[in-house]
């Protein structure tokens, strides 16, 4: 018996039947052997049948152990089915949670049994085929005339007949056992199917009462309180408080752990006590709901106790918010206000008779808050880890996976946590299948637009994925451009950024349109009707985009100094529609790209960063012009101004002879940005030089003659 038990543990019911099928149903067929004559064929057949007979004989003990294991497992399933049937059919309507527990056990046993479908029919069919082959072989052997066989061949034929009949007997015995087990299996399946159908019917009745019929309002319960208490006491004495398995306690402890861990990561030490207190009403109420779920108490007792508990929890939550809201982070205050709102809705539902619906609401928010705080806790830990490792200062090649977890995985978990928490709360009353169906149902069902909660969730999650792709690709592009040529990196990055964004977000938009069944033909029809107006409206936009692409192709780059309409400034950014310039006076000026070309902008740093500065001055008539040119050129050259191009010589030319002076112009290559300072310093140098050499600098004079 110990050996059979160990075999039963090692071999599940489904696997045992598959092994038997392999042994008998798919065993090698009796070979048709070609020989040089009939005598050699019979001899070869004798060898084949002997091996087959010995193989089946050696497997007899194994088959017996397998049959016993299958029989014992069937008996165990039948025993559980009868136990669940007694529990299911004996439940009273007053014990809602008791009924749900019995229904859940019945449906669980049925679906577990169905998942292990046993191939009895296939095994029987395969065995019958082999039995028929043995019968045909026996008839063929008996029909061979003796005159056609030698003495040794006749002995081989007799041996073949004995072996074939022996094989047939073993197959027939095995088939008989399989048919018997199939009968047990079919009866058990029928019983479990009936129990599941009854459980589903009871589920529907209670689920209808949750959302439609409800029950007596709380004032009616209080009016009939003595009678209801007496009925509850009698039912409790009769049935007792039965404890079912407390799987939901794991949800409560999960919430408790994530609340504590999240607060330890986010909240300062002096705020920890207040932050923990603000969660106490929900923790207490969640524990109460779970105890109602795992302790099978009469429904009347639930209807009597639960509404005042909810009202007390709502008042408690409001009081804690008023007392501690100033000492906790804003995020925890928001969670507390949502808890207060859930308590308020639950109080209303329970007092008008929908007590089970209020239970659903509390379970949902408990699960939702557990998921939210878990994700928040993970995000806080990642933030602390990022600050400790200084990920902001590291290149994208070392932080891409961290960014994937923080900006993609956590947001996606946040989205699906909403659906998961609703599913979890619905599963308490076996509404999970209905919940999944509602998630997949299109609440907007039009010919060219189909929207469901699941589709919206997928579209939103895809947005997080594609946003991460854009950021990551741009970061790698920026790193590549900085490594290749830092001077043109900013401009090339702008062009690459626009191309990447158009491509990636275009793919996201097309996939979203396909998921929501938005017809492209429908969009084209709408856009066709608006094309004329859009064309006129977008003329300037298209023109700016064209000029923007031309600029980013290399005409100017971020950091260049340009001059437009007498305004000089540094290019701060370039987009497809406009260019932003920071002027020398600190002004930020935005030019449309088309304006730059229409106003003939000047790029002051395109070639070498120097511009030719012309400085005019004049001397009195009678001055030695050659001496003036010589001394000024020498003085300015010796100045060796740091913001001038020293490789290009200073030049002076005579420009005009005016009324009171001979005019000169000095040309010097100056830094484009520092040109004003260079002109100032060189002008002062010219004045000092002329003054030092006694060269007169004339100025206009007018003589006034007074005639009396």
Residue pairs with C-beta under 8 A, 6 or more apart in sequence:
3 65
4 65
4 68
4 69
4 72
7 65
7 66
7 68
7 69
8 68
8 69
8 72
8 73
11 19
11 66
11 69
12 73
12 116
13 69
13 70
13 73
13 74
13 116
13 118
14 116
14 117
14 118
16 66
16 69
16 70
17 70
17 118
17 119
17 120
17 123
18 119
19 66
20 63
20 66
20 123
20 174
20 178
21 119
21 122
21 123
21 126
23 59
23 63
24 123
24 126
24 127
24 130
24 171
24 174
25 122
25 123
25 125
25 126
25 127
25 130
26 126
27 52
27 130
28 52
29 130
29 133
30 45
30 48
30 49
30 52
30 133
30 134
30 137
31 44
31 45
31 48
33 41
33 44
33 45
33 48
34 41
35 41
35 43
35 44
38 144
38 148
38 149
38 153
39 149
39 150
39 152
39 153
42 144
42 149
42 153
42 156
42 157
42 160
43 152
43 153
43 156
45 156
45 160
46 156
46 157
46 159
46 160
46 163
49 159
49 160
49 163
49 164
49 167
50 159
50 163
52 163
52 167
53 163
53 166
53 167
56 167
56 170
56 171
57 170
60 170
63 174
67 177
67 181
70 181
71 181
71 184
74 181
74 184
74 185
74 188
77 109
77 113
77 188
78 184
78 188
78 191
80 109
81 109
81 188
81 191
81 192
81 195
84 102
84 105
84 106
84 109
84 195
85 106
85 191
85 195
87 102
87 105
88 102
88 103
88 105
88 106
88 195
88 198
88 199
89 198
91 98
91 99
91 102
92 98
92 235
92 239
93 99
93 299
94 231
94 235
94 298
94 299
94 300
95 235
95 239
95 296
95 297
95 298
95 299
96 206
96 299
96 302
96 356
97 244
97 292
97 293
97 295
97 296
97 297
97 299
97 302
98 239
98 242
98 296
99 202
99 206
100 203
100 206
100 428
100 429
100 430
101 244
101 296
102 199
103 199
103 200
103 202
103 203
103 430
104 199
104 430
106 192
106 195
106 196
106 198
106 199
107 196
107 199
107 200
107 430
109 192
109 195
110 192
110 193
110 195
110 196
111 196
113 188
113 189
113 192
114 189
118 185
120 178
120 181
120 182
120 185
121 182
123 178
124 175
124 178
124 179
124 182
127 171
127 174
127 175
127 178
128 175
130 171
131 168
131 171
131 172
131 175
134 164
134 165
134 167
134 168
134 171
135 168
137 160
137 164
138 161
138 164
138 165
138 168
141 157
141 160
141 161
141 164
142 161
144 157
146 154
149 157
203 429
203 430
206 356
206 429
207 429
207 430
207 431
207 434
209 215
209 356
210 354
210 356
210 357
210 360
210 429
211 354
211 357
214 352
214 353
214 354
214 357
215 303
215 353
215 354
215 355
216 303
216 353
217 351
217 352
217 353
218 303
218 307
218 350
218 351
218 352
218 353
219 351
221 228
221 300
221 303
221 304
225 304
228 300
228 304
229 304
231 298
231 300
232 298
232 300
232 301
232 304
235 298
235 300
236 297
236 298
236 301
239 296
241 295
241 296
241 297
242 295
242 296
243 294
243 295
243 296
244 294
244 295
244 296
245 294
246 290
246 294
248 290
248 293
248 294
248 363
248 428
249 290
249 294
251 286
251 290
251 363
251 366
251 367
251 370
251 424
252 283
252 286
252 287
252 290
252 366
254 370
254 374
255 283
255 286
255 366
255 369
255 370
255 373
256 283
258 370
258 373
258 374
258 377
259 276
259 279
259 283
259 373
260 276
261 377
262 373
262 376
262 377
262 380
263 272
263 275
263 276
263 332
264 272
265 377
265 380
265 381
265 384
266 329
266 331
266 376
266 380
267 275
267 328
267 329
267 332
270 327
271 327
271 328
271 329
274 324
274 327
274 328
275 324
275 327
275 328
275 329
275 332
277 320
277 324
278 320
278 321
278 324
278 325
278 328
278 332
278 333
278 336
279 332
279 335
279 336
279 339
280 316
280 320
281 313
281 314
281 316
281 317
281 320
281 339
281 343
282 313
282 317
282 339
282 365
282 366
282 369
284 313
284 316
285 309
285 310
285 313
285 343
285 362
286 362
286 363
286 366
288 309
289 359
289 362
289 363
289 366
292 302
292 306
292 359
293 359
293 363
293 428
302 355
303 355
306 350
306 355
306 358
306 359
307 347
307 350
307 351
307 355
307 358
310 343
310 346
310 347
310 350
310 358
310 362
311 347
311 351
313 343
314 340
314 343
314 344
314 346
314 347
317 336
317 339
317 340
317 343
318 340
320 336
321 333
321 336
321 337
321 340
325 333
325 336
328 336
331 376
335 369
335 372
335 373
338 365
339 365
339 369
342 361
342 362
342 365
345 358
345 361
346 358
346 361
346 362
347 358
349 355
349 357
349 358
349 361
350 358
356 429
359 428
360 425
360 426
360 428
360 429
361 425
363 424
363 425
363 428
364 421
364 422
364 424
364 425
365 421
367 420
367 421
367 424
367 425
368 417
368 418
368 421
370 421
371 413
371 417
371 420
371 421
372 414
372 417
375 410
375 413
375 414
375 417
378 410
379 406
379 410
382 402
382 405
382 406
382 410
386 392
386 402
386 406
391 398
391 399
391 402
395 479
396 403
396 472
396 475
396 476
396 479
397 476
397 479
400 472
400 475
403 468
403 471
403 472
404 468
407 464
407 467
407 468
407 471
408 464
408 465
408 468
411 461
411 464
412 461
412 464
412 465
415 457
415 460
415 461
416 457
416 461
419 439
419 453
419 454
419 457
422 435
423 432
423 435
423 436
423 439
426 432
426 434
426 435
427 435
438 453
439 452
439 453
439 454
440 452
440 454
441 452
442 450
442 451
442 452
442 455
443 451
443 452
443 453
444 450
444 451
447 519
448 517
448 518
448 519
448 522
449 516
449 517
449 518
450 516
450 517
451 516
455 515
455 516
458 515
459 512
459 515
459 516
462 508
462 511
462 512
463 508
466 504
466 505
466 507
466 508
469 504
470 500
470 501
470 504
470 505
473 500
473 504
474 493
474 496
474 497
474 500
477 493
477 496
477 497
477 500
478 489
478 493
481 488
481 489
481 492
481 493
481 496
482 489
485 492
487 557
487 559
488 554
488 557
490 557
490 558
490 559
491 552
491 554
491 556
491 557
491 558
491 574
492 552
494 552
494 558
494 573
494 574
494 575
495 549
495 552
495 553
498 575
498 576
513 520
513 523
527 534
540 592
540 594
541 577
543 594
544 576
544 577
544 578
544 592
544 593
544 594
545 576
545 577
545 593
547 593
547 594
547 596
547 597
548 574
548 575
548 576
548 577
548 578
548 579
548 593
549 576
550 593
551 574
551 579
551 593
551 596
552 574
552 576
555 603
556 562
556 571
556 574
556 579
556 601
556 603
556 606
557 571
557 574
558 571
558 572
558 573
558 574
559 570
559 571
559 605
560 570
560 571
560 603
560 604
560 605
560 606
561 568
561 569
561 570
561 571
561 603
561 604
561 605
561 609
561 672
561 673
562 568
562 569
562 571
562 581
562 596
562 601
562 602
562 603
562 604
563 601
563 602
563 604
564 581
564 591
564 595
564 596
564 599
564 601
564 602
565 599
567 581
567 583
567 589
568 583
568 584
568 604
568 672
568 673
569 581
569 582
569 583
569 584
569 587
569 589
570 581
570 582
570 673
571 579
571 580
571 581
572 580
572 581
572 582
572 588
573 579
573 580
574 580
576 593
577 592
577 593
578 590
578 591
578 592
578 593
579 590
579 591
579 593
579 596
580 588
580 589
580 590
581 588
581 589
581 590
581 591
582 588
582 589
583 589
584 673
604 611
604 672
604 673
605 672
608 645
609 671
609 672
610 644
610 645
610 648
610 669
610 670
610 671
610 672
611 669
611 670
611 672
611 675
612 667
612 668
612 669
612 670
613 667
613 668
613 669
613 670
613 675
613 678
613 679
613 682
614 665
614 666
614 667
615 665
615 666
615 667
615 668
615 679
615 682
615 683
615 686
616 655
616 663
616 664
616 665
616 666
617 663
617 664
617 666
617 683
617 686
617 687
617 690
617 697
618 658
618 660
618 661
618 662
618 663
618 664
618 697
618 698
619 625
619 628
619 661
619 662
619 664
619 690
619 695
619 696
619 697
619 698
620 660
620 661
620 662
620 695
620 696
620 697
620 698
621 657
621 660
621 661
621 662
621 698
623 662
623 695
623 696
625 654
625 662
627 693
627 695
628 652
628 664
628 690
628 695
629 652
629 664
631 689
631 690
631 693
631 695
632 652
632 664
632 666
632 686
632 689
632 690
633 650
633 651
633 652
635 685
635 686
635 688
635 689
636 650
636 666
636 668
636 682
636 685
636 686
637 649
637 650
639 681
639 682
639 685
640 646
641 678
641 681
641 682
643 670
643 671
643 674
643 677
643 678
644 668
644 669
644 670
644 671
644 678
645 669
645 670
648 669
650 666
650 667
650 668
651 666
651 667
652 664
652 665
652 666
652 667
653 664
653 665
653 667
654 662
654 663
654 664
655 663
655 664
655 665
656 662
656 663
657 663
659 700
660 698
660 699
660 700
660 701
661 697
661 698
666 682
666 686
668 678
668 682
670 678
670 679
671 678
687 697
690 697
691 697
